[in-house]
Amino acid sequence: MNSLFRKSAIAVAIGIGSASLVACGSMSQRDKNTAIGAGIGGVAGSVLTGGSTTGTVGGAVVGGVIGNQIDRDRDHKR
């Protein structure tokens, strides 16, 4: 039952996160990538560490940095 609850909570968090990003139309593409990366990283960190706060925060930080850097090369070429 705990596994079902965890999967449901993750699905709800992803859905809410996706819906909130749609509402942020004034964000640049880089800002959106950062937010998406942080969300995905946080969920991944939580899952990989069994729900540890440190793992969740660490995953969010790493995911945010990766998301921020995704279009960096494209921004410099313009």
Number of C-alpha atoms within 10 A of each C-alpha: 5 7 8 9 10 13 12 12 12 16 13 12 14 16 11 11 15 14 11 11 13 11 9 11 10 9 13 10 12 16 15 19 21 22 22 22 24 25 24 20 25 25 22 20 24 21 17 13 13 11 15 13 13 13 20 23 18 18 25 25 19 18 25 23 17 17 23 20 16 14 13 11 9 9 10 7 6 5
